[in-house]
Amino acid sequence: MKIVSIAASLFIVSISSVNAASLFVSTGGAGLSCSQTDPCGSIQSAVNIAGPNDVIHVSDGTFKENVDIRGPEKAGLKIKGSGNTIIESAGGLPGACGPCPNVAADIIFDLRTAGVSISDLTISHPASTSMKRELGVFARPPAANVSINNVSFHRTRTDEPVQPGSRGVFVFLAPGFEVKHSTFTGNYEDAVHIPSSSSDISHNTIIDAPRVAIVIIQEPGGTPAEDNIIKGNTIKGTGDDGIQIQGDNNIVKDNTIENSVGAGIKLCGEISGDCVMPGDGTSGELAIASENIVKGNTLIGNGENNEVIDNGMENIVK
């Protein structure tokens, strides 16, 4: 019986691989099939016809659009740039940001399906005075196990950030999220904002985030923020803390954090105004960081005595 089970599993994997299609997008494309000889002109066109585990190859050039990926039929979809692919916001998708009611949102990739991966491209919010919340990648239920690899995020706006704020990556209750080998520049208020669990945020470079580079936070209602890994990131010049933790059982290790106005790393407690408020200050209370492990980090020239600030409980700081 065990041999039959293994054989059946291999057969299913084989069939899945065979059924996955390659789709192609080009700045000069006008096709409907998104084939290599007849490419589509937009990523959304390819997403609309894609099936599970399909791969969308995006050529060099600038694509001005906002991409909506949802539905179980899009599970496992892969979007691969050429390395010189730029996705620039076209002003946002219709509707508002799910967990932030009454706030219009400009989301470049809105992910509501599992297993999506995005790699080898640039996400850009250009200079704007639109009063919208700008999100580079937004993952929300039922998204899970999303992967972001080798993606550059850049935002430039000419007005002050509006509440509840902009994010390069915003992961709302989408466990298993992965952000690796990516770069964040410009003025996204927080580069990576994670009210979720079991994420891996590793080997990224974050420069000049106006507020916090990486936030692990429990949102109102007690949503968990635990078992996340923040490892090997380079963070420079944040307007507040480099890394903030409001969850439990997270690992923060081997990061290099320089010249943050606040602490390099802060484990939050109940001190009002000391950390990012859940719900962006509209409701909720700060969650006490507990049983986190912080070790092997390099802190250079940060505020608050250039130390790891531990206002939580039962954390291990080495």
N, C-alpha and C positions, 0 to 999 in steps of 0.2 A: 504493500500500500504506500509506503514512503517513496519508493522509486517512481510510482505512477504520479504521485503528487508533485515531485520535483520536475518530472517530464512535462506535466501539464503546465506548471508555472513557466518553464522555459518556452513552451509553445505560445503561451499568452504574450510573453515579452517579445518573442519573435514577430508575432502578428502585429503587435502594437507598433514596432519599429518599421515594419513594412508599410503599414497604413499611414505613417506620418509623411506629410507632404512638405516640399520646399516651395515657398512663395517668394516673389521678388517685387521690390518697390524701388522706383527710380524717379528722380526729379523730372525727367522727361517722359515718364510713363503715362499712358492713357488707356491701358488695357483693362479688361474685365476679369481675365483668368489669373492674373498675377504670375504668369509663367515667366521663365527666364527670357524667352523671346518676345513676350508681350506683357511687360511688367505693369503693375498698377502705379498710379501717381501719388498715392497716399498710404500711410500705414493703416489708417482706419479701414480703407477698402480691403486690404489684405486680412485684417482682423475679422471683418464681417464674413468672409468666406472660409476662414480657417477652421480646422477641426482639431481635436485633441492631439497634443504633442507636435503639431506642425511647427515649422521653422520659417520665420519671416526674415529674409535677408534685405537690408536697407542699404542703398548705395550711398556714395559720397553726396554731399550737398545739404542744403537747408530745407527742412519740411516744416511749414507753418501750420500746425494743427494741434488738437487736443484729442487724446486717444482713450476710448472707453472700452475696457475689456471685462466682460461679465458673462456668466452662464457656464454650466458644467461642460458644455460642448467645446469650451475654449481651454479646458484644464491642460496644463503642461505646455502651453504655448510659449515659444521662444522668439524673442525679437533681437536680432543681431545687427548692429551697425557695422560700418566698414572701418571704423576708427576715425573717420572724418565726416561722420553723420551728425547733423545738428537738428534737434527737434525744438522748434521755437513756438511758444504759445501763440495761438490764434485768438486769444481772448477768453477762453474758458468754455466748458461744457454747460449745457442748460441745467438749471437747478442749483441747489445749494449744497454745501458740504454736510454730509450725513450727521456726524456727531457734533456739529457746531451750527445749530439752527439759527436762522435769520442772518447768516453771513454768506454773501455771495462768494463763490470760489472759482479760481482759475487753476484747474488741475490739468497738468500735461499728460500724465498717465494715471487714470483712475482704475484701480484693480479690484475686481470683485469676483475672482475665481482663483482656484488653487494651482500652485505649481508653475506660475508664470515666471519667466526669466527675461531680464533686459540686460544687454551687454554692449560694450564697445561703441558708445555714442555719447553725445552731449545733450543735456536738457537745459533750456535757456528761457528765463523770463526777462525780456529786454526792458529797457527804460519805459516806465509807465506811470500814469497818475490815476489808474483805475482803482477804485476803492473795493478791491476784492482780496480775499485771502488767497495767496499764491502758493501752490503745492507742486513740487516737482513730481514726486511719486506718492500717491495716496493709496494705501491698502486697507480695506475694510471687509468685514464679513460678507461672504464666506471665504475670503482670501486666506490662504495659509501657504507656508513653504515657498514663499516668493524669493527670488534671487536677483540681486543687483550687483553686477560685476563690471569693473572698469568703465564706469559712467562718470562723466563730469557734470556737475550741477553748478549753474551760475545764474544769479539774479541781480538785476540792477533796477531799482526804482528811484524816482525823483522826489517822492514824497515820503513822509514818515510811515513806517509800517503800521497798518491798521489792526485793531484787535479783532479776533483773538490771535492773529499773527501768521506769518508765513513759515513754511518748512521746506527744506530740501526733500527730506523723506519723512512722511508721517504714517506710522503703522498703528492702526487703531484695532485692537483685538484681532490681529492676524498673526497667530503664532508661527514660529519657525522661519521668520524673516531673516534674510542674509544680505548684508551690505559689505562688499569687499573691494579693495583696490580701487576705490572711487575718490573723487576730488570735489570739494565743496568750496566755492568762492563767492564773492559778492555779498549781498545783505539779506539772505534768508535769516529770519530772526533766530530760529534754531536750525542747525543743519540737519540733525537726526533726532526725531522726537518719537519715543517708543512707549506708548501705553499698551504694552503687550508683553508676551513671555516667549522664552526659548529662542530669542534672536541671537544672531552672531554678527557683531559689528567690528570688523577686523581690517587692519592695514589700510585705513583710509587717511587722507590728508584734508584737514579742515582749517581754512584760513579766514580770520577776521569775522567770525559769526557775531552779529551785534549783541546777542544775548548769551546763549549756551551752545556749545558745539554738539554735545550728545546728552540727551535727557532720557532717563528711564523713570517713568512716572505712573502712579496709579490714579486713574481718572475717577470722577464721582461715581458712587455706586460700588466702590470696592473692587474694581477690575484689577486683576493681578498684574504685576510687573516683576516677574521672577525668572530665575534660571537663564538670564541673558548673559552673553559673553561680550566684553568690550576689550579688545586685545590689539596691541601693536599699532595703534593709531597715532598720527602726528597732528597735534592741535596747536595753533598759534593765534594769539591776539584776540581772544574772545572778549566781549564787552562785559561779561559777568564771569561765571565759573566755566572752566573747561568741560568738566563732566559732572553732572548731578545725578544722584541715585535716590529715588524715593520708594524703591521696591525691596524685595528680599531675595537672598540666596543668589545674587548676581556675582559675576567675577569680573574684576577690573584689573588687568595686568599688562605690563610691558608697554604702556603708552608713554609718549613723550609730549608734555604739555608746557608751552612757553608763553609767558607774557599775557596771561589772562588777568583782567582787571580784578576779578574775584579770586576764589580758590582755584587751584589746578583741578582738584577733585573734592567734591563735597558729598557727604552722606547726610541726608536731610533728616531733621527732626520736626518738632512742633513750633519752631521759632517763626512767627509770622513775618512775612516779607523776606525771609532768608533764601527761599527757593521758589521755583516756578510753581504757581498755584494750579492745581488740577482744574480742568475746565477753563483755563486761561483767566482765572480770577472771578469767573461768574458764579461759581458754587464750589462746594467741597472743601475739605481740609487737607493739609499736608499729611502725607503718609510717612510714618517713621521708617527709615531704612534699617533693616535688621539682618543679621547673619550673612552679610556680604563679605567677600574676600577681595582685598585690595593689596596688590603686591607687585614689586618689580617695576614700578612706574618712575619716570624721570620728570621732575618738576624744576623748571628754570624760570626765575624772574616773575612768578605769579604773585598776586596780592594775598592778603590774609596770611602773612608770614611764610608764604611759599610752602605750606604744609597741606597734607590731607586733613580736611576738617570733618570730624566725625561727631555729628550731633544725633546719631541714631543709637541703636542698642545692639550689643553682642556682635559687632562687626569685627573682622580680623584685618588689621592694617599692618603691613610689613614694609 
